[in-house]
């Protein structure tokens, strides 16, 4: 509903995926979602990283780690890049009977 209201100001607001929606979707697809500090990411982690740039309204983006390296993530909005949240994805184990 918030998208419809915000789209009055700019049609680009319909492109927003809020963190709650992202986590719900990942859980629906069978992932356990936890959070971690960006500095604590290691090579075995699979994560979705929410970053923002200079503008609090326009400059937000999700990036996948390790598809993108830490340095690529931190340079996305140049010097203005800030990590807001790191979502670690782990596949749920299927227990056999």
N, C-alpha and C positions, 0 to 999 in steps of 0.2 A: 504494500500500500504506500509506503514512503516513497517508492520510486515514481509513482504517478504524481504525487505532490511535487517532488523535486524536479520532475521532468518539465514542469511549467517554466522553470528557470533555464534549464538546458536539457536537450534530448539525451545528452551523454550520461545523465544520472541513471538512465535505465540500464546502463552497462555495469552498474555497481554489483559486486558480490560481497556481502558483509561476512566477516569472520564466522559468525554463528552459522550462516548458510553453508559456508565452506566445510566447517566441521561436521555439520549434519549430513552433508552429501558424502563426505569421506567415510563416516560411520555406516551410512546406508550401503556403501560399496564394500563393506567388510573390513575396514581399517580400525585399529585402535589409535586414537589421536591423543598425543601428549604434547607438552610444551618443553622447551629447552632454551637456554641462553644461546645466542648466536655464536659467541666465543667458544662455547662448549661442543659445537658440532664436530663430529669426527667422520672419517671416511666411510664408516659403515652406516651412517644415518641416511635416511631418505626423508626430506623435509620440504614443506612449503613455507616460504619465507615472505612475510608481509613487510614491504618497505614503503617509505614515503620520502618525498623530496621537499622542495622549498614550499610549495603551496599545500596548505591543509585541505584544500578542496579538490584540486586537479591531480596532484602528484602522488598517487598510490599505485602499487603494483604488487602482484604475487609472482614469486620466482621459485623454481624448483632447484633444490640442492640434492645431489651433487651434479645435476645437469649443468648448472651454472656454478662456478667456483665461488668461494667467499669473496675473492677480489672482484670478480665480475658483478656479483650482487652489490657489493659496497660502492661500485662505481656507476651504477645504473643512472642515478640522478646526479652524477659527478660528486662534488664535495658536499652536496645537500642531502645525500642518501643517509637515511636513518632506519635501522631495523626496528619494527614495532612488535613483531611476534614471530616466533618460529614454531611451526606445528610439525612434530615428528610423526611419521606414518609407519605403523607396523601392521602387517597382515594378521588377522585373527587366525589362531590355530584351529583346524578342524579336527575334532576328536573322533577317532574311529571307535566303533563299538566292538 
